[in-house]
Amino acid sequence: MGVAKVPRTALKPILKMINGRDDALATAMTGDTVVLPPRPQIGMLTNWLEYEPVFYNDATEALHVWNSQTGKDIAVFPNTDRFVGGYCPNPAIFIVETWSTRSVCSLETGEVLWRMTRNADEHEMGSEYGLDVSGWFTDYMEGLPERLVITQGTAPYTWAYLTDNTGRQITRRYQTLEALTWRDGRGVFMFTSYDPADYEQGGDWAQDGGTPYEYGPTLRCGLIDQDGNILAPAIYTAIQVLSPTEFALSIEDRYSIMTIH
């Protein structure tokens, strides 16, 4: 996920989108651009605007993370490194990126919870590998999520694992991980198993549940919870979220419904 840098001349229509708090932001905003995070697909979450901050640079190029509800800064980052982007993947955290670091921060306090040095990551993994930090739940999100999905590598040679919001690793590595639902302090995540050699055999996306067929016929899906406990083994060809507690599991053309309380 990236950010959009908007010219100052476009400020007025942007401000009208932020609950009418144009005076507060106009007073704070003295630089050339306002940086707005992209709005993700919300799924069942209807109150995203309650949490979504605005990122902007002031005249000194310091980065402000601005609360559109209170009209106050959540955090300010001095211009000590070139700002690349900022985004808010869920109601618990926001992420700020510069040329050399990626910082995961508390949306409530603005505190930096943990920081990765991007150059060191690239050196450790090799220049051909990527690093992604995701806190977005694709189908349902309620409350403050306490897990992040860390993915390294490039498809099909990726590995992924769960951490808490401070960066502490919770689970073992999987080939891929996708955050599906978070509710009442519990999360459900889909993991996959496949033979990377089969990657080129596909190319289309599955119509049922969004499972990528480009990983080939060896792809199998399973489910884990927020602590890495297996909810469903990786024997399914597709998994679809029906509700925060119900999941459709399929093996070819055979379906079953799993309920998680």
N, C-alpha and C positions, 0 to 999 in steps of 0.2 A: 504494500500500500504506500502511495506517495502522498504528496501534498500539492495544493494549487496555490501559486503565488499570484495575487490579484493586484493590478495597478491601483494606485491611490485614487485615480479618477473614477474607479468603479466602486469606491467605498460606500457611497450612499445606498445603492440597492442591496449591498451585502449587509449593511447595518440594519436595514429593515427586516432582514431575516432573523435577527438575533433578539427577538422578543422586545423590540423597541428600545433597546438600551444603547441607542446610537450616540447620545451625548457622552456616556461614560467611556465608550471605546474610542470615540473621536478625540476625547481629551487625552487618553493614554497613547493613542496612535500618532506618532510624529515621524515615522519612517516613510519609506516609499511603497511598501507592500504590506498587505494583510495576508496571512497564510491560513487557509482553511483546510482542515482535514477532509478527506473524501468521506462521503456518507455511505457506509456499508449497507447491504441489504439487511433489513431489520429482522425478518422472520417474525416470530411471535413477540418480540420486544417492541413495545409501543411508546416507551418513555425515554428513548435515546437522547432527545434534546435536553433532558434534565441533566445529563452527564457530559455531553460533548463540549469540550473546550474549544477556544479559538487560539491559534498560534499566530503571533505576529512579531515583526522586528521593529524596534524603535530606531531613533536617529543614530544611536551608537552601535546599531546592529546587534544589540542584546536581544535574546529571544524571550518573549513573554508568553506564558500559558495563562489564558484569561478565562475566568468563569463567567459565562454569559448570563447566569442566573443572579449572581451577586454583584457583578460589575467590578470585581476585584481580581488581581493576579493570584493564581495558584502558585506559580513559581516564576522566577526570572533567571535566565542563564546568561552570564556575561559573554561578550564576544571574544572568547579565548580560542575558538576553533571555528572553522567554516561550517555554518549550519547547513544541513542537508535536508532535513524534514522532521516532522512531528506528527504523531497520530495517536488516537485514543481507541484501542481495540476492544475495550470493555469498560464497564463503570467503575472498575477498581484501579486501573493504571493508565498511564500514558507513556509513550516512548518517544524519546528525542534522539535524533541521529546527527552526528557531525562527520567530518571526513575521517576522524580517527576513533570515535567512540559511538556506542549505542547504549543509552541509559534508560532503564526501566524505573519509572517513578510512581509514587502514590498519588492518585488523583485527589485524595482527601487532603493531604498535607503538603504535596509538592516534593517530598523527600525522595532523593535518589535511593532506590532499594538495592539496585546492583547495576554494574556497568561492565560492558565488554569492550575490549580494545580491538577495533576492527582490523587493524594492520596485523596484530598478533594472531587473530583468528585466521586471517588469510594465509599467514605464514605457516601456521600449524596445519591447516587443512589443504594447502596447495591452492594456487591461483584459480584452478578450474572449479573449485568448490564454493558454494554459496552458504550463507548463514541467515536463517529466518527465525524471528521471534513472533509468535502469534498468541493472542489472548482472546481471539474472536470465536464464539460458538455459533455454528452455522444455522441451528434450528431452534434453539430456545435458550434464553438467558434470564435468570431471575436472581436478584441479590448481587453480591460482590464476588465474582469468580476468584478462586485462589490457586489456579493452575495456569501455566503457560506451556505451549508446545514449542520446543526448540527443534528445528530441522536443519541439518547440515548436508551438503552435497548437492549434486544436480541429478535429475531423473535420468535413468532409473537407479543410479547408485547413490541413494540417500539413506540417512538414518535419522531417527527422531526419538525424543523422549520427553517426559513431563518434568517440569520443575514447579516449585511454589513461586510466589511472586517475588521472593528474595533471591531466586536463582539456584536454590538447593535442588539437586536432582532427586526425583521421587521414584522414577521407574527405570527399568532397563531400556535398552535401545530397541526400537522397531524399525522396519523399513520405511513406513510412513505412519503418521498419526494425524487424525482429524478430530477437533473438538466439536461434539454434536450438541450436548445439552448441559446446562448447569442450573441446579435448583436445590434450595435448602442445604447448601454446603456440599452437595454431591454432584459429580460430573460423570458424563458418559462420553467415551472417546472410541473412535473406530481405528483399529490398526490393521495393517495388511501384511501379507506374505506373498512373494512372487519370485520368479526366476528372472533376473535382469536380462538374460539372453532372449527372453520372449518379448521384450519391449517393442520391437519394431513390427510385431505381428498384428497390432491393432491400429488405432488411429481415430476411432469414433468414441463418443461418450455414451455410456449406457443410458437407456431411456428409463430404467427402473432404479431409482435411488441415486443416480449420479455417479455410479462407480465407473472409473476409467478403464475402458477395455484396451487402451493402448499398452497396458502392462501385460497383455496376452492371456492365454488360457490358464496359466498357472496361478493367476491372481486369486487370493482368498482373503476374506475379511472377517474380523472378529471384533469384540467389544471389551474394553476394560473400564474400571471406575477410576476415580481421582487418585487412588493409592496404588494403582497397577494391578488390582485384583481382576482375574479373568471373569467377565460376565458371559461371554460367548466365545468359544474357540474360533480360530481362523480356519473355518471349513466352509464358509458361505461365499457365494458368488456375488451377492449384493445385500446391502443392509439399508433400510429406509426408516427414517424417524416418522412415526405416526402422531405422537404426542410426547410430552416431556417424560412419560413413563412407559410408552409402548413403542416397540420396534418390530418392523417386519423383516424377518430373516429368510433368505431364499437360497436354495441350492438348485441351480438351473431353473426348472419350472415348478419346483415345489416350495411352498411358503409355510412359514409358521410365525406366530405372534409371540413375542416375549414381553412380559410386564416386569418392570423394575420398580419396586416400592421405595 
